[in-house]
Amino acid sequence: MSGIAGAFLLPSRSQKTVYDRLKHMVPKLENRGQAGFGVAAFMHAKGFQYTKSCRPPRDFATIDYDEQGANFRPHVAIAHIRTPSSRENSDGDVQPLDNHKAGHRHLTVCLNGALANADELKEELLAQGYRFGSRTDAELPLKLIERICQKDYWQHALPVDYEKVFRDIDVRIDGAVIALLLDGQGNLTAFRNRSDLRPLEFMKTEDGFVLFASENCAFSGQGQADEILPSHIKYVDGQTGDCITRFVGRAGHSPKLCAYETLYLGNTKTSIRGHSHLSTRHNIGVTLGRIISPTLVVETGSAPIIVSSMPRTGKPYADVLFASLAEQQGALVRRHEVIATCCSERTLIGIAGERKSLIAQKYRVASKDVTGRTIIIADEALIRGDTSRAVTEMLLAAGAKAVHWAIGSPPIVAPNYYGMGIDTIDELAFWKVWKTLPPEARQNSLRFHKIESQTLTVIERHIALSINAASVTCLPFHSLVSLLPQGHDGIDLSPFTVEMPTPAGQKRANENLNRLVADLAFTKVSAA
């Protein structure tokens, strides 16, 4: 889970620099990661300069790049916005990554996403004598590209044909990847792989720049904007600025974005095929209000129910949930934030122990007006349950009467091998509860997005008990599909279906699921 951005200054008289452009773009992508950023910039006759920082992306605009040298005026730069990960825990993991070669053989890359077949590719490259200096998946395509360039071009003193290079890369990698590659001649290549779940946007500005970003909210000013399609590259020549688009796949693929992009990752100002994430999240809040309103029980003379949100990502859901409930319940509900954050780092990704420690440090009760109050917390998803449990317990300890959760998505039932850091099924709240269900309910639950409503109600009740909440209400799957841009056709819904978007991902998920079910069956037999 991260973001990428790139800026190429076309031969012109523009007074702006690539740093000026990135200073605007990088902070707009902060929702994709708060752990820091890295920049690789290139200038002819000067080569590369790198900047890597652990400061939040919003601080990018405060960096004075003139300190790097008044004579260093790069025509191209790429940036990476990162989130901490258990697979990336040292300075060597910070992107952009480079291959430590000199001259035209120098390559540097930044990547968003992950590879489902990363372990297999790494074993293959290790067997061929390659060594790895990081744990990030970004190094795998970098090594693969370097191998192809060396074999087919560099040793023969030939110019690299990146269309052919990425044609091979698109076949070899199984996962969800967008990447920006910058070489030692100042050529910039943007790549989106065949099964990508992450957007890659492009804009050619009227003042002489070619821009790339993970989301179109990063762009400003006048220009022609579009998305780069799966199995495509957009190549910008380092000398002339000529920009070409090439299809590098074996078959055409329609873009199919991960549901997390719309529900959680994307900036609210980003739009997908004419639909903003904000409008989609608002529509989900309205639907949740219709589901929850008939179940609200407000005692005569009691204080209004508080509608609150998980900070940042839950706010759009809570705003419209409140409006919907207020329309039905009037003065019986009140919109008020009761949870605040002490740091900006995400708690979704990382090792379990580190995440729990960060959760304890990150959240606090922001209001003294919770004693004896019933509180509804709106959030976009309930994944593992550890954050919601911690927040629930904080509020109850502060005197809240009851805490209810309104979730803007169906139960999360699948791992995610494509950059979200959800590596196994049994870490999910759904599966922790599933193990405790009677046999008939367990069997019905394996229908996932087609679970019968009464079984879903049982699962919600058990999840609520597991996090000490009074209730948990999830958005029904059919409601989500009706509200997402292009529904089944344009969104990858694997978090709710276990129908993974790539062969390697499906194989891993099936093995994970079969192992969990078999382990439970073995445990039951042993206990008997």
TORDRENGU-853792 format. One line per 10 residues: their letters; for each residue x, y, z of C-alpha. Coordinates in steps of 0.1 Angstrom, whole numbers, plus 5000, padded with zeros to 4 digits. Example, Ala and Ser with C-alpha at 12.3 -4.5 7.8 and 13.67 -1.06 7.14 Angstrom:
AS) 5123:4955:5078 | 5137:4989:5071
//
This chain:
MSGIAGAFLL) 5000:5000:5000 | 5018:5031:4988 | 5017:5058:4961 | 5039:5069:4932 | 5043:5102:4913 | 5065:5114:4885 | 5072:5146:4866 | 5090:5151:4833 | 5098:5186:4821 | 5094:5188:4783
PSRSQKTVYD) 5119:5209:4764 | 5103:5243:4769 | 5107:5276:4787 | 5087:5268:4818 | 5099:5284:4849 | 5085:5256:4870 | 5107:5226:4880 | 5099:5189:4884 | 5103:5195:4922 | 5076:5222:4920
RLKHMVPKLE) 5052:5197:4905 | 5060:5170:4930 | 5056:5194:4959 | 5020:5197:4948 | 5014:5161:4939 | 5030:5141:4968 | 5010:5156:4997 | 4978:5148:4977 | 4987:5111:4979 | 4993:5111:5017
NRGQAGFGVA) 4962:5088:5022 | 4982:5060:5006 | 5010:5062:5033 | 5023:5084:5061 | 5056:5067:5068 | 5077:5089:5045 | 5087:5095:5009 | 5116:5091:4985 | 5126:5109:4954 | 5150:5101:4925
AFMHAKGFQY) 5158:5130:4902 | 5180:5129:4870 | 5198:5157:4851 | 5219:5152:4820 | 5257:5155:4827 | 5249:5154:4864 | 5233:5120:4869 | 5210:5110:4898 | 5203:5126:4931 | 5182:5109:4958
TKSCRPPRDF) 5162:5123:4987 | 5147:5099:5013 | 5127:5111:5043 | 5107:5096:5072 | 5086:5127:5074 | 5049:5126:5063 | 5043:5133:5026 | 5027:5167:5034 | 5061:5178:5045 | 5075:5173:5010
ATIDYDEQGA) 5065:5209:5001 | 5087:5223:5029 | 5119:5207:5016 | 5142:5232:4999 | 5157:5213:4969 | 5181:5242:4962 | 5202:5228:4990 | 5211:5199:4967 | 5230:5223:4945 | 5220:5254:4925
NFRPHVAIAH) 5233:5238:4893 | 5212:5207:4897 | 5181:5213:4876 | 5167:5179:4868 | 5143:5174:4839 | 5127:5143:4854 | 5120:5130:4889 | 5100:5101:4904 | 5086:5098:4940 | 5073:5071:4963
IRTPSSRENS) 5050:5076:4992 | 5052:5047:5016 | 5034:5029:5045 | 5054:5009:5070 | 5053:4971:5063 | 5066:4940:5080 | 5084:4933:5046 | 5100:4968:5046 | 5118:4977:5078 | 5152:4991:5069
DGDVQPLDNH) 5167:5020:5050 | 5175:4996:5022 | 5138:4991:5016 | 5130:5027:5010 | 5120:5035:4974 | 5129:5045:4948 | 5153:5016:4946 | 5183:5016:4922 | 5205:4989:4908 | 5238:5006:4918
KAGHRHLTVC) 5251:5007:4883 | 5268:5037:4866 | 5261:5055:4834 | 5234:5044:4810 | 5231:5011:4830 | 5217:5029:4860 | 5181:5020:4868 | 5158:5032:4895 | 5122:5022:4902 | 5093:5030:4925
LNGALANADE) 5064:5007:4927 | 5029:5005:4942 | 5013:4971:4948 | 5028:4937:4953 | 5035:4904:4936 | 5015:4872:4945 | 5044:4852:4930 | 5072:4871:4947 | 5087:4841:4965 | 5089:4821:4933
LKEELLAQGY) 5106:4849:4913 | 5131:4856:4941 | 5141:4819:4942 | 5146:4820:4904 | 5168:4851:4906 | 5188:4838:4935 | 5195:4806:4916 | 5209:4828:4888 | 5233:4845:4911 | 5214:4877:4918
RFGSRTDAEL) 5216:4891:4953 | 5190:4912:4971 | 5195:4942:4993 | 5159:4948:5004 | 5128:4930:5013 | 5105:4950:4991 | 5087:4936:4961 | 5100:4966:4941 | 5134:4950:4938 | 5120:4920:4919
PLKLIERICQ) 5109:4938:4888 | 5141:4959:4890 | 5162:4928:4889 | 5141:4913:4861 | 5145:4945:4840 | 5182:4946:4847 | 5186:4910:4836 | 5167:4916:4803 | 5186:4948:4796 | 5220:4932:4802
KDYWQHALPV) 5212:4901:4781 | 5195:4918:4751 | 5209:4953:4750 | 5237:4965:4772 | 5262:4938:4763 | 5256:4944:4726 | 5258:4982:4730 | 5222:4985:4718 | 5195:5010:4729 | 5170:4995:4752
DYEKVFRDID) 5136:4987:4737 | 5113:4991:4768 | 5083:4979:4749 | 5100:4945:4746 | 5113:4946:4781 | 5079:4952:4797 | 5063:4927:4774 | 5084:4901:4792 | 5078:4916:4826 | 5040:4917:4821
VRIDGAVIAL) 5041:4879:4815 | 5064:4871:4844 | 5048:4889:4873 | 5016:4878:4889 | 5002:4905:4911 | 4990:4941:4911 | 5017:4965:4901 | 5021:5000:4888 | 5057:5013:4885 | 5078:5042:4873
LLDGQGNLTA) 5112:5033:4859 | 5139:5060:4853 | 5172:5050:4836 | 5207:5065:4832 | 5197:5084:4800 | 5168:5102:4816 | 5141:5080:4800 | 5110:5076:4820 | 5087:5045:4816 | 5053:5042:4834
FRNRSDLRPL) 5040:5006:4836 | 5007:4991:4847 | 5006:4953:4847 | 4979:4931:4832 | 4959:4924:4863 | 4965:4956:4881 | 4942:4967:4909 | 4958:5001:4914 | 4951:5031:4892 | 4979:5049:4873
EFMKTEDGFV) 4970:5083:4859 | 4987:5104:4833 | 4985:5141:4824 | 5002:5163:4798 | 5000:5199:4810 | 4997:5230:4789 | 5028:5245:4806 | 5051:5217:4794 | 5051:5187:4818 | 5042:5151:4816
LFASENCAFS) 5029:5139:4850 | 5021:5105:4865 | 5004:5097:4897 | 4986:5069:4916 | 4954:5091:4917 | 4941:5119:4895 | 4935:5141:4926 | 4972:5148:4925 | 4970:5168:4892 | 4962:5205:4889
GQGQADEILP) 4961:5231:4862 | 4952:5227:4826 | 4961:5197:4805 | 4950:5164:4790 | 4945:5137:4816 | 4938:5100:4812 | 4945:5066:4829 | 4971:5042:4817 | 4954:5009:4809 | 4965:4974:4821
SHIKYVDGQT) 4993:4958:4801 | 5004:4992:4789 | 5035:5014:4792 | 5039:5051:4786 | 5075:5060:4776 | 5089:5095:4777 | 5122:5099:4758 | 5149:5115:4780 | 5163:5137:4752 | 5134:5147:4731
GDCITRFVGR) 5104:5144:4755 | 5085:5124:4729 | 5058:5104:4747 | 5045:5071:4733 | 5020:5046:4746 | 5025:5009:4739 | 5004:4978:4746 | 5028:4951:4761 | 5003:4923:4769 | 4992:4892:4752
AGHSPKLCAY) 4955:4901:4754 | 4935:4932:4762 | 4923:4937:4798 | 4898:4961:4812 | 4908:4980:4843 | 4894:4964:4875 | 4903:4983:4906 | 4905:4968:4941 | 4875:4977:4962 | 4898:4991:4989
ETLYLGNTKT) 4907:5019:4965 | 4871:5032:4966 | 4863:5023:5002 | 4895:5032:5020 | 4927:5040:5001 | 4918:5066:4976 | 4916:5104:4983 | 4880:5115:4985 | 4887:5139:4956 | 4898:5111:4933
SIRGHSHLST) 4873:5101:4907 | 4869:5067:4889 | 4852:5068:4856 | 4833:5100:4866 | 4824:5089:4901 | 4843:5104:4930 | 4852:5083:4960 | 4835:5109:4982 | 4801:5104:4964 | 4804:5066:4966
RHNIGVTLGR) 4812:5068:5004 | 4783:5092:5009 | 4759:5068:4992 | 4771:5040:5014 | 4764:5061:5045 | 4729:5067:5033 | 4723:5030:5029 | 4737:5022:5063 | 4714:5048:5078 | 4684:5030:5062
IISPTLVVET) 4695:4997:5076 | 4703:5010:5111 | 4675:5034:5117 | 4647:5008:5123 | 4669:4991:5149 | 4676:5022:5170 | 4660:5022:5204 | 4662:5056:5222 | 4649:5056:5258 | 4626:5085:5267
GSAPIIVSSM) 4646:5113:5284 | 4680:5098:5275 | 4707:5119:5258 | 4709:5118:5220 | 4728:5090:5204 | 4763:5101:5192 | 4773:5093:5156 | 4811:5094:5153 | 4837:5081:5129 | 4871:5065:5128
PRTGKPYADV) 4893:5095:5120 | 4901:5104:5084 | 4888:5075:5064 | 4855:5070:5083 | 4843:5106:5082 | 4824:5106:5049 | 4805:5075:5061 | 4797:5091:5094 | 4786:5124:5080 | 4759:5109:5057
LFASLAEQQG) 4750:5081:5082 | 4742:5109:5107 | 4722:5129:5081 | 4702:5098:5072 | 4695:5089:5109 | 4686:5125:5117 | 4660:5125:5090 | 4643:5096:5106 | 4651:5103:5143 | 4654:5141:5144
ALVRRHEVIA) 4670:5154:5177 | 4676:5118:5190 | 4710:5117:5172 | 4739:5140:5173 | 4770:5142:5151 | 4801:5144:5173 | 4837:5131:5170 | 4847:5111:5200 | 4880:5096:5188 | 4911:5114:5179
TCCSERTLIG) 4946:5103:5167 | 4979:5111:5181 | 4999:5100:5150 | 4992:5096:5114 | 5006:5061:5107 | 4983:5034:5094 | 4976:5005:5117 | 4965:4981:5089 | 4999:4970:5078 | 5027:4955:5099
IAGERKSLIA) 5036:4927:5123 | 5007:4919:5148 | 5026:4930:5179 | 5038:4962:5163 | 5003:4970:5151 | 4987:4965:5185 | 5014:4987:5201 | 5007:5014:5175 | 4970:5012:5180 | 4974:5018:5217
QKYRVASKDV) 4995:5049:5210 | 4975:5062:5181 | 4940:5066:5194 | 4925:5084:5223 | 4890:5095:5235 | 4886:5131:5222 | 4855:5140:5242 | 4845:5141:5278 | 4808:5139:5267 | 4806:5102:5264
TGRTIIIADE) 4795:5092:5299 | 4762:5072:5298 | 4760:5078:5260 | 4752:5054:5232 | 4778:5058:5204 | 4777:5047:5168 | 4811:5045:5152 | 4812:5045:5114 | 4842:5029:5096 | 4848:5017:5061
ALIRGDTSRA) 4858:4981:5070 | 4863:4958:5099 | 4893:4936:5090 | 4910:4921:5119 | 4890:4937:5147 | 4920:4947:5169 | 4915:4985:5162 | 4878:4984:5167 | 4882:4964:5199 | 4907:4989:5213
VTEMLLAAGA) 4885:5019:5204 | 4855:5002:5219 | 4873:4995:5251 | 4886:5031:5253 | 4851:5044:5250 | 4836:5020:5275 | 4864:5028:5300 | 4855:5065:5295 | 4820:5058:5306 | 4801:5051:5273
KAVHWAIGSP) 4769:5031:5278 | 4772:5012:5246 | 4793:5012:5214 | 4778:5002:5180 | 4798:4999:5148 | 4784:5007:5113 | 4807:4992:5086 | 4806:5005:5051 | 4815:4971:5035 | 4805:4935:5038
PIVAPNYYGM) 4826:4911:5060 | 4862:4909:5048 | 4867:4872:5042 | 4899:4871:5020 | 4936:4878:5024 | 4952:4904:5001 | 4985:4896:4984 | 4985:4928:4963 | 4999:4955:4986 | 4974:4957:5015
GIDTIDELAF) 4994:4936:5039 | 4967:4911:5048 | 4986:4879:5043 | 4965:4851:5059 | 4928:4843:5062 | 4928:4833:5099 | 4940:4868:5110 | 4906:4882:5098 | 4878:4889:5123 | 4854:4869:5101
WKVWKTLPPE) 4874:4837:5104 | 4881:4841:5141 | 4843:4841:5146 | 4837:4814:5120 | 4856:4789:5140 | 4832:4793:5169 | 4800:4788:5148 | 4779:4756:5148 | 4785:4733:5118 | 4755:4744:5098
ARQNSLRFHK) 4763:4781:5102 | 4800:4774:5093 | 4789:4756:5061 | 4766:4784:5051 | 4792:4810:5058 | 4815:4794:5031 | 4792:4809:5005 | 4808:4843:5015 | 4790:4871:4996 | 4760:4848:4992
IESQTLTVIE) 4756:4841:5029 | 4719:4840:5040 | 4709:4870:5059 | 4701:4852:5091 | 4736:4837:5091 | 4752:4871:5085 | 4733:4884:5115 | 4747:4856:5136 | 4783:4865:5124 | 4778:4902:5130
RHIALSINAA) 4766:4893:5166 | 4796:4872:5172 | 4820:4898:5158 | 4804:4924:5181 | 4809:4901:5211 | 4846:4896:5201 | 4853:4934:5202 | 4831:4941:5232 | 4806:4961:5211 | 4769:4962:5215
SVTCLPFHSL) 4764:4955:5178 | 4781:4954:5144 | 4762:4962:5112 | 4779:4955:5079 | 4768:4968:5045 | 4752:4939:5026 | 4772:4927:4995 | 4744:4934:4971 | 4741:4970:4984 | 4778:4975:4979
VSLLPQGHDG) 4778:4963:4943 | 4749:4986:4935 | 4768:5016:4948 | 4803:5010:4934 | 4812:5025:4900 | 4806:4997:4874 | 4799:4972:4902 | 4811:4937:4893 | 4826:4949:4860 | 4849:4976:4872
IDLSPFTVEM) 4858:4966:4908 | 4878:4937:4921 | 4856:4923:4949 | 4879:4895:4961 | 4880:4909:4998 | 4844:4897:5000 | 4843:4867:4977 | 4878:4850:4978 | 4876:4851:4940 | 4912:4863:4936
PTPAGQKRAN) 4922:4884:4905 | 4953:4864:4896 | 4962:4827:4893 | 4990:4828:4919 | 4967:4847:4943 | 4939:4823:4939 | 4962:4793:4945 | 4976:4809:4977 | 4941:4818:4989 | 4928:4783:4982
ENLNRLVADL) 4957:4767:5001 | 4951:4791:5030 | 4914:4784:5031 | 4918:4746:5028 | 4944:4746:5056 | 4922:4766:5079 | 4892:4744:5073 | 4912:4712:5076 | 4929:4724:5108 | 4895:4731:5124
AFTKVSAA) 4882:4696:5114 | 4913:4680:5128 | 4909:4699:5161 | 4873:4689:5164 | 4881:4652:5158 | 4910:4653:5182 | 4888:4669:5209 | 4862:4642:5204
//
